[in-house]
Amino acid sequence: MCGFPGGTDKGEKSCGAVLYTIRDGVRLFWLVRNVGGHIGFPKGHMEPGETEAETAARELREETGLSTSPDPRFRESIRYLLPNGKPKESVFFLARFDQEGAATPAAEISEAWLADAKRADALLTYPAEREVLAHAIAWLDCPPQEGESGLSDRQ
């Protein structure tokens, strides 16, 4: 495990996923607006003893009401400083869901919706998450062959 274990004095670590589905042949991405007003992918802090993928799966359930398994073959990591100056790492996996009904967002989510790639790119608050989206789309369009890595670690 790299970087910033969840909840240490050295920084914070969150895990989540680029969550998507396909409806009528169109790939749609699940975006959330948190109570702070930022639009991004569902994610949250690691709990002690959790792996990154376990955190991502739990946060997806908590923030969207959807049960899905993050694909560990796709992993993007972004690092940045919080307004208080502490470092943070956010790790994103890729996860597909096929549930048709409306999911129930958590209390910390003020709004959630599905958006196609172009609209999702326009709505995402942070450029680093737009890069994660672009990498996820490229990966979905042409997944790595066996033996190739789909993992990325960026600052």
C-alpha positions in Angstrom: 0.0 0.0 0.0 1.4 3.4 -0.8 1.2 6.9 0.3 -1.1 7.9 3.1 -2.8 5.3 5.2 -6.3 6.5 6.1 -6.5 8.8 9.0 -2.9 9.3 10.0 -1.2 12.5 11.1 0.7 12.4 7.8 -2.3 12.8 5.6 -5.6 11.3 4.5 -6.5 8.6 2.1 -9.9 8.1 0.4 -10.9 5.3 -2.0 -13.8 5.1 -4.4 -14.6 4.3 -8.0 -15.4 5.6 -11.4 -18.9 4.0 -11.3 -20.6 3.4 -14.6 -23.4 1.6 -16.3 -24.6 1.2 -19.9 -28.1 2.2 -20.8 -29.5 1.9 -24.4 -25.9 1.5 -25.6 -24.6 4.6 -23.9 -22.0 4.5 -21.2 -23.1 6.6 -18.2 -21.1 7.7 -15.2 -22.4 8.1 -11.7 -21.4 11.5 -10.3 -22.1 12.9 -6.9 -22.2 16.4 -5.5 -21.0 16.4 -1.8 -22.4 18.8 0.7 -19.3 21.0 0.1 -20.5 21.5 -3.5 -17.8 19.6 -5.2 -18.8 17.2 -8.0 -16.8 14.0 -8.4 -16.9 10.2 -8.0 -18.2 8.5 -4.9 -15.3 7.9 -2.5 -14.5 8.1 1.2 -12.0 7.5 4.0 -10.4 4.2 4.7 -11.2 2.5 7.9 -8.5 0.7 9.9 -7.8 -2.8 8.5 -9.5 -2.2 5.2 -7.8 -2.6 1.8 -8.3 0.1 -0.8 -10.8 -2.1 -2.8 -12.7 -2.9 0.4 -13.0 0.8 1.2 -14.1 1.6 -2.4 -16.8 -1.1 -2.2 -18.1 0.1 1.2 -18.1 3.7 0.1 -20.0 2.9 -3.1 -22.7 1.1 -1.0 -22.8 3.9 1.5 -22.9 6.8 -0.9 -25.0 5.3 -3.7 -26.9 2.4 -2.2 -25.4 0.2 -5.0 -23.6 -3.0 -4.3 -20.8 -3.6 -6.9 -17.2 -4.8 -6.9 -14.4 -2.5 -7.9 -12.2 -3.8 -10.7 -8.7 -4.0 -9.2 -7.2 -4.1 -12.7 -7.9 -0.3 -13.0 -6.4 1.8 -10.2 -5.7 5.6 -10.4 -4.2 7.5 -7.6 -4.1 11.3 -7.3 -2.4 13.2 -4.6 -3.0 16.8 -3.5 -3.0 19.2 -0.5 -6.1 19.9 1.4 -6.9 23.5 2.3 -5.4 22.9 5.8 -2.1 22.0 4.1 -2.3 18.2 4.8 -1.6 15.8 2.0 -4.4 13.6 0.7 -4.4 10.6 -1.7 -7.6 9.6 -3.5 -7.6 6.1 -5.1 -10.1 5.3 -7.8 -11.0 1.9 -9.2 -13.5 1.2 -11.9 -16.9 -0.4 -11.1 -19.9 -1.2 -13.2 -23.4 -1.5 -12.0 -26.5 -2.8 -13.8 -29.3 -1.9 -11.3 -32.1 -0.1 -13.1 -33.9 1.5 -10.2 -33.0 4.7 -8.5 -30.3 4.4 -5.9 -30.3 6.2 -2.6 -27.5 8.7 -2.0 -26.0 9.1 1.5 -26.7 12.1 3.7 -23.3 13.6 2.8 -24.3 13.6 -0.9 -26.5 16.5 -1.9 -27.1 15.3 -5.4 -26.3 12.3 -7.6 -26.9 11.6 -11.3 -25.8 9.7 -14.4 -24.0 11.6 -17.1 -22.5 10.6 -20.4 -18.7 11.0 -20.8 -18.9 14.5 -22.3 -21.3 15.9 -19.7 -19.4 14.1 -16.9 -16.1 15.7 -18.0 -17.8 19.1 -18.0 -19.3 18.6 -14.6 -16.4 17.3 -12.6 -15.0 19.9 -10.3 -11.3 19.0 -10.3 -9.0 18.6 -13.4 -7.3 15.5 -11.8 -10.7 13.7 -11.6 -11.3 14.6 -15.3 -8.0 12.9 -16.0 -9.1 9.8 -14.0 -12.3 9.8 -16.1 -10.3 10.0 -19.4 -8.1 7.2 -18.3 -11.2 5.1 -17.3 -12.8 5.7 -20.7 -9.6 4.7 -22.5 -9.3 1.6 -20.3 -12.9 0.6 -21.0 -12.4 1.2 -24.7 -9.3 -0.9 -24.8 -8.5 -2.8 -21.6 -4.9 -3.9 -21.0 -4.1 -7.3 -22.2 -3.0 -10.0 -19.8 0.4 -9.1 -18.3 -0.1 -5.4 -18.9 -0.8 -3.0 -16.0 -3.8 -0.7 -16.0 -2.4 0.9 -12.7 -1.4 4.5 -12.5 0.0 6.7 -9.7 0.1 10.4 -10.3 0.7 13.5 -8.2 
